[in-house]
Amino acid sequence: MKTEGWLETEPAAKAVGCSVSSLRRYRDSHGGFLVAGLHYRPGGPSHNSRIFWNVPLIQKEFLRRSQLKSIERRHLVDKADQILQEA
C-alpha cells in the first residue's frame, strides 16, 4: 500500500483543518462518512493501534460535502423564493 499522503491522527487533523475528536467522529465506524480502508486505516492489528489518515482523499471528501451543502442551500432559497412569489 502506498503511504504517501497518509498521516497519523494529530497531523492529519491539522492538515485537514479539524480537531482530532472530529476526525475520529467522522469515521464510518462511529456513524461518520469517512470509509475504512479508503480514508483511514489502522496501523496494526490491535483495536488500539495508531490510525493513519489519507489526507488528500479526506480533503476531497470535505470539499465534496461542502459543495453538496451549497447546492442544498441554494435549492432551499430558490424554493422559499418560489413560495413567496406564489403568496
CORVENDA-V775790 format. One record per pair of residues at least 4 apart in sequence whose ideal C-beta (glycine too) atoms are under 6 Angstrom apart, sorted by the first residue. I is the first residue (numbers start at 0). GAP is how many residues later the second one is. Records with the same first field share a line. If there is no record, write none. Layout:
I=GAP + GAP
This chain:
4=49 + 50 + 51
5=46 + 48
6=4 + 5 + 46 + 48
7=42
8=11 + 42
9=10
11=41 + 43
12=5 + 7 + 10
14=40
15=42 + 43
17=4 + 5
24=5 + 7
25=6 + 8
26=5 + 7
27=4 + 7
33=5 + 6
34=4
36=4
38=15 + 18 + 19
39=11 + 13
40=11
41=7 + 9
42=6 + 7 + 9
43=5
